């Protein structure tokens, strides 16, 4: 079981039990021996939880306060488990890390804040500038996810393969969404006029239109 450390200066999920359930479902979409890049990694909860099955892991986060927390979790994990893959945590903006950390990676995990993907990350995915062939997106802001998904699907480079909602706060109308996208290798590069927008195919519970 992964042990996590937090400080008042680092982000922490309020419902860690529900978050653990989401990570368990997420793990099913990460093949064994994957080379993984994780952006918006926080203290490394997702990446480190997956580490025993990975070939390599690169994490990044803008908040330097996560470094000590990450290192403590990493050392504790290595004291109890053997044959773990190499792992790196860097402090960098996602727009900068997306190209450096995704080099050679075959899977990208993103867990951005409610505003969703920053423009540089979204453009890198839409333009096909990365090596990754699978994107696993954990969203806490559904409107931002709709925007980001529309960009991904309209680029004709990505297709949605799975989506599910997780209720972290029962009694509220908020959901966390796990969405998985695959590289659409058969899709031609977009040239000239942009393809006509397609409506996103996922909706939160109770939402219409």
C-alpha positions, 0 to 999 in steps of 0.5 A: 500500500502506497504511503503519501505525505502532504503539507499545508502547501500541497494539494490533497484530495478530500476523499482519499478513499474515493480517489484510491478507487479511481486510481484502481480503475485507472490502472486497468488502462495502463499496460504493464511495462509502459513508459509513462509521463504524468503532468500535474502530478501533485505529490505523485499519488497516481504515478507512484501507485502505478510504478510497480507495473511500469518500465519508467515514470516521469512526473512533473508539478509546478509546486516545489513544495511537493518534492519532499513529499514525493521523495518520502513516498518514493523512499518508503516504497523502495524500502518495501518493494523490489524491482521498481522502475526508475522515476523522476519528479521535476518542478516545471510548468506543464507546457514546458514538461510536456515535450521534455518528459513525454519524449520516449513515453507511450502513455500520458497521464494528466490530472489538471486543476479545474481549468483543465489542460493548459494551452501548450499541452492541449496544442501538443496533443492536438498537433500530434507533437508527442510520442504518446499513443494513449492519454489518460485524463482525470478531470475535476472540472467537467466544462474544461474536460468538454472543451479539451475533449472537443479539441482532441476529437476535432483534431481527428488524431484522438478517439475516446475509448472509455469514460466513467464518473466517480462521486467524491462528494455524495450529495453534491452535483460534482463528479470526477471523470476518468477518460481514456483516449487512444491515438487514432493512427488512421486519421489523416493530418488536418489540413486547410479548413478545420473539420466541423466540430463534433459534440462531446460524447460524455455527460455528467449524471443528470446533465442534458443538452 
